[in-house]
Amino acid sequence: MSSEPTYLVTGAAGFVGSHVVRHFKAQGQRVRAMVRREPQAKTLEGLADEVVIGDLTDPASLTVGVQGVAGIHHVARCSVPASGGSGGR
């Protein structure tokens, strides 16, 4: 493992999130990309230093993503309708 600080990017598989990952990698930062589903993780192979699966509506799933990071670039959309629906998932 590198001694360089690692930064978490939430929503890394989305349009904005993937550009944020590319930007920070171009700046020489170590990036841990967080996505909600396994197929999304495959799109980031070779781009992010690490890819983790997590869902902002499931706090227990966030533990691996945030562990040991120096900072978080929060780009993911997180919305839960008042009716308790799926939030656009």
TORPA-4810 file (N, C-alpha, C, O; in nm, 3 decimals):
<nodes>
NODE_1_0.084_-0.119_0.000_0.000_0.000_0.000_0.088_0.125_0.000_0.193_0.128_0.064_M
NODE_2_0.044_0.226_-0.072_0.119_0.349_-0.086_0.110_0.433_0.041_0.014_0.424_0.117_S
NODE_3_0.213_0.515_0.063_0.209_0.607_0.176_0.139_0.737_0.139_0.116_0.822_0.226_S
NODE_4_0.106_0.754_0.012_0.032_0.872_-0.033_-0.109_0.869_0.024_-0.167_0.761_0.038_E
NODE_5_-0.166_0.986_0.057_-0.304_0.986_0.107_-0.401_0.940_-0.002_-0.380_0.965_-0.121_P
NODE_6_-0.506_0.874_0.041_-0.609_0.827_-0.050_-0.734_0.910_-0.029_-0.771_0.942_0.084_T
NODE_7_-0.800_0.946_-0.140_-0.923_1.024_-0.134_-1.037_0.942_-0.192_-1.021_0.878_-0.296_Y
NODE_8_-1.150_0.945_-0.125_-1.268_0.873_-0.169_-1.352_0.962_-0.260_-1.375_1.079_-0.230_L
NODE_9_-1.396_0.907_-0.373_-1.490_0.976_-0.460_-1.619_0.894_-0.463_-1.620_0.782_-0.513_V
NODE_10_-1.727_0.951_-0.410_-1.857_0.884_-0.416_-1.918_0.911_-0.553_-1.890_1.013_-0.614_T
NODE_11_-2.002_0.820_-0.600_-2.066_0.839_-0.730_-1.967_0.834_-0.845_-1.989_0.898_-0.949_G
NODE_12_-1.860_0.760_-0.828_-1.750_0.760_-0.923_-1.785_0.704_-1.060_-1.712_0.729_-1.157_A
NODE_13_-1.893_0.629_-1.071_-1.931_0.571_-1.200_-2.018_0.665_-1.282_-2.043_0.639_-1.400_A
NODE_14_-2.066_0.771_-1.221_-2.152_0.865_-1.293_-2.072_0.958_-1.383_-1.949_0.956_-1.383_G
NODE_15_-2.143_1.039_-1.459_-2.079_1.131_-1.553_-1.983_1.225_-1.481_-1.866_1.233_-1.517_F
NODE_16_-2.033_1.295_-1.380_-1.948_1.390_-1.307_-1.843_1.316_-1.225_-1.726_1.353_-1.225_V
NODE_17_-1.886_1.210_-1.155_-1.794_1.136_-1.069_-1.676_1.078_-1.144_-1.563_1.083_-1.094_G
NODE_18_-1.699_1.023_-1.262_-1.587_0.966_-1.338_-1.490_1.073_-1.383_-1.370_1.049_-1.391_S
NODE_19_-1.542_1.193_-1.413_-1.453_1.304_-1.448_-1.374_1.352_-1.326_-1.258_1.391_-1.339_H
NODE_20_-1.436_1.349_-1.210_-1.366_1.386_-1.087_-1.252_1.287_-1.061_-1.141_1.327_-1.026_V
NODE_21_-1.279_1.157_-1.078_-1.173_1.055_-1.062_-1.059_1.085_-1.157_-0.943_1.087_-1.115_V
NODE_22_-1.089_1.108_-1.285_-0.984_1.136_-1.385_-0.904_1.260_-1.347_-0.781_1.262_-1.360_R
NODE_23_-0.974_1.364_-1.302_-0.906_1.488_-1.264_-0.807_1.465_-1.150_-0.692_1.506_-1.158_H
NODE_24_-0.852_1.400_-1.044_-0.764_1.380_-0.930_-0.650_1.284_-0.961_-0.540_1.299_-0.908_F
NODE_25_-0.675_1.184_-1.046_-0.566_1.095_-1.088_-0.463_1.174_-1.169_-0.343_1.151_-1.154_K
NODE_26_-0.508_1.265_-1.254_-0.417_1.349_-1.332_-0.333_1.439_-1.242_-0.222_1.479_-1.279_A
NODE_27_-0.386_1.472_-1.125_-0.314_1.553_-1.027_-0.221_1.469_-0.939_-0.151_1.522_-0.853_Q
NODE_28_-0.220_1.338_-0.962_-0.132_1.250_-0.887_-0.189_1.199_-0.756_-0.116_1.140_-0.676_G
NODE_29_-0.318_1.219_-0.733_-0.379_1.171_-0.609_-0.416_1.024_-0.620_-0.450_0.975_-0.728_Q
NODE_30_-0.410_0.954_-0.507_-0.463_0.817_-0.499_-0.613_0.828_-0.479_-0.660_0.903_-0.393_R
NODE_31_-0.689_0.753_-0.559_-0.835_0.762_-0.556_-0.896_0.627_-0.526_-0.863_0.526_-0.588_V
NODE_32_-0.987_0.627_-0.428_-1.073_0.512_-0.402_-1.212_0.550_-0.454_-1.273_0.644_-0.403_R
NODE_33_-1.259_0.481_-0.551_-1.388_0.511_-0.614_-1.497_0.428_-0.549_-1.483_0.308_-0.531_A
NODE_34_-1.607_0.494_-0.513_-1.720_0.423_-0.456_-1.836_0.421_-0.555_-1.875_0.524_-0.609_M
NODE_35_-1.888_0.300_-0.578_-2.002_0.280_-0.666_-2.105_0.194_-0.595_-2.074_0.130_-0.495_V
NODE_36_-2.228_0.193_-0.645_-2.334_0.116_-0.579_-2.339_-0.030_-0.622_-2.378_-0.116_-0.544_R
NODE_37_-2.300_-0.058_-0.747_-2.316_-0.194_-0.799_-2.188_-0.245_-0.865_-2.108_-0.167_-0.917_R
NODE_38_-2.172_-0.376_-0.861_-2.054_-0.443_-0.918_-2.029_-0.408_-1.066_-1.915_-0.381_-1.102_E
NODE_39_-2.132_-0.408_-1.152_-2.106_-0.374_-1.293_-2.045_-0.234_-1.310_-1.967_-0.211_-1.401_P
NODE_40_-2.082_-0.142_-1.221_-2.024_-0.007_-1.226_-1.876_-0.010_-1.191_-1.798_0.069_-1.244_Q
NODE_41_-1.839_-0.100_-1.101_-1.699_-0.109_-1.059_-1.609_-0.147_-1.176_-1.497_-0.097_-1.186_A
NODE_42_-1.657_-0.231_-1.263_-1.577_-0.275_-1.377_-1.541_-0.159_-1.469_-1.436_-0.162_-1.534_K
NODE_43_-1.627_-0.057_-1.477_-1.598_0.057_-1.565_-1.483_0.142_-1.513_-1.426_0.222_-1.587_T
NODE_44_-1.448_0.124_-1.386_-1.342_0.205_-1.326_-1.210_0.130_-1.311_-1.111_0.187_-1.264_L
NODE_45_-1.208_0.004_-1.350_-1.083_-0.073_-1.341_-0.977_-0.007_-1.429_-1.003_0.029_-1.543_E
NODE_46_-0.859_0.009_-1.374_-0.751_0.073_-1.446_-0.752_0.225_-1.437_-0.658_0.290_-1.480_G
NODE_47_-0.858_0.281_-1.381_-0.865_0.426_-1.365_-0.842_0.465_-1.219_-0.750_0.542_-1.188_L
NODE_48_-0.925_0.412_-1.130_-0.909_0.439_-0.987_-0.809_0.341_-0.927_-0.791_0.231_-0.979_A
NODE_49_-0.745_0.382_-0.819_-0.652_0.292_-0.749_-0.726_0.179_-0.680_-0.676_0.066_-0.672_D
NODE_50_-0.843_0.210_-0.630_-0.928_0.111_-0.562_-1.073_0.139_-0.599_-1.110_0.254_-0.623_E
NODE_51_-1.154_0.036_-0.603_-1.298_0.052_-0.624_-1.369_-0.027_-0.515_-1.340_-0.144_-0.492_V
NODE_52_-1.463_0.040_-0.448_-1.541_-0.026_-0.342_-1.690_-0.010_-0.372_-1.732_0.085_-0.438_V
NODE_53_-1.768_-0.105_-0.323_-1.913_-0.102_-0.338_-1.972_-0.044_-0.210_-1.939_-0.089_-0.100_I
NODE_54_-2.059_0.055_-0.224_-2.124_0.114_-0.109_-2.248_0.189_-0.151_-2.262_0.228_-0.267_G
NODE_55_-2.339_0.208_-0.058_-2.464_0.278_-0.085_-2.484_0.381_0.025_-2.483_0.347_0.144_D
NODE_56_-2.500_0.505_-0.013_-2.513_0.613_0.086_-2.633_0.596_0.177_-2.636_0.653_0.286_L
NODE_57_-2.732_0.519_0.134_-2.849_0.496_0.220_-2.830_0.377_0.314_-2.920_0.344_0.391_T
NODE_58_-2.712_0.313_0.308_-2.680_0.199_0.394_-2.549_0.228_0.467_-2.442_0.191_0.418_D
NODE_59_-2.557_0.293_0.583_-2.436_0.334_0.653_-2.334_0.221_0.677_-2.214_0.246_0.673_P
NODE_60_-2.381_0.100_0.700_-2.289_-0.011_0.725_-2.202_-0.040_0.602_-2.089_-0.087_0.616_A
NODE_61_-2.254_-0.012_0.482_-2.177_-0.040_0.361_-2.068_0.063_0.335_-1.984_0.043_0.248_S
NODE_62_-2.069_0.171_0.409_-1.973_0.280_0.386_-1.841_0.261_0.459_-1.744_0.331_0.430_L
NODE_63_-1.836_0.169_0.553_-1.718_0.151_0.638_-1.592_0.129_0.558_-1.491_0.195_0.582_T
NODE_64_-1.595_0.038_0.463_-1.476_0.008_0.382_-1.434_0.130_0.301_-1.315_0.157_0.287_V
NODE_65_-1.531_0.202_0.247_-1.500_0.317_0.162_-1.430_0.429_0.236_-1.336_0.489_0.183_G
NODE_66_-1.473_0.457_0.357_-1.417_0.572_0.429_-1.295_0.539_0.515_-1.226_0.629_0.561_V
NODE_67_-1.270_0.412_0.536_-1.161_0.372_0.624_-1.025_0.419_0.569_-0.986_0.381_0.459_Q
NODE_68_-0.956_0.500_0.647_-0.820_0.541_0.615_-0.805_0.648_0.508_-0.693_0.675_0.465_G
NODE_69_-0.915_0.710_0.464_-0.901_0.813_0.362_-0.866_0.947_0.424_-0.898_0.975_0.540_V
NODE_70_-0.798_1.030_0.345_-0.761_1.163_0.390_-0.873_1.264_0.367_-0.878_1.369_0.430_A
NODE_71_-0.964_1.230_0.274_-1.075_1.320_0.244_-1.176_1.251_0.154_-1.150_1.145_0.098_G
NODE_72_-1.291_1.315_0.141_-1.399_1.259_0.061_-1.447_1.365_-0.038_-1.477_1.478_0.001_I
NODE_73_-1.452_1.328_-0.165_-1.511_1.412_-0.270_-1.649_1.353_-0.295_-1.662_1.251_-0.363_H
NODE_74_-1.751_1.417_-0.240_-1.887_1.362_-0.247_-1.956_1.412_-0.372_-1.992_1.530_-0.382_H
NODE_75_-1.974_1.322_-0.469_-2.035_1.357_-0.597_-2.165_1.280_-0.618_-2.244_1.317_-0.705_V
NODE_76_-2.187_1.175_-0.543_-2.304_1.088_-0.562_-2.433_1.162_-0.530_-2.439_1.245_-0.440_A
NODE_77_-2.534_1.128_-0.606_-2.668_1.178_-0.577_-2.728_1.089_-0.469_-2.719_0.966_-0.476_R
NODE_78_-2.787_1.150_-0.371_-2.852_1.072_-0.266_-2.985_1.139_-0.237_-2.992_1.245_-0.176_C
NODE_79_-3.091_1.074_-0.282_-3.223_1.130_-0.255_-3.318_1.017_-0.219_-3.318_0.911_-0.281_S
NODE_80_-3.397_1.042_-0.119_-3.499_0.947_-0.076_-3.629_1.023_-0.070_-3.643_1.115_0.011_V
NODE_81_-3.725_0.988_-0.154_-3.853_1.058_-0.154_-3.923_1.049_-0.018_-3.902_0.954_0.057_P
NODE_82_-4.004_1.148_0.012_-4.076_1.150_0.138_-4.163_1.026_0.155_-4.194_0.986_0.268_A
NODE_83_-4.203_0.965_0.044_-4.287_0.845_0.052_-4.208_0.722_0.090_-4.266_0.616_0.110_S
NODE_84_-4.072_0.735_0.099_-3.988_0.621_0.135_-3.958_0.531_0.018_-3.919_0.415_0.037_G
NODE_85_-3.974_0.583_-0.105_-3.947_0.505_-0.225_-3.800_0.480_-0.246_-3.719_0.499_-0.155_G
NODE_86_-3.765_0.436_-0.365_-3.629_0.391_-0.393_-3.534_0.503_-0.429_-3.416_0.475_-0.452_S
NODE_87_-3.576_0.627_-0.435_-3.483_0.735_-0.460_-3.423_0.735_-0.599_-3.310_0.779_-0.617_G
NODE_88_-3.496_0.687_-0.696_-3.447_0.688_-0.832_-3.357_0.574_-0.869_-3.293_0.577_-0.974_G
NODE_89_-3.350_0.473_-0.784_-3.262_0.359_-0.812_-3.324_0.266_-0.909_-3.264_0.164_-0.943_R
</nodes>
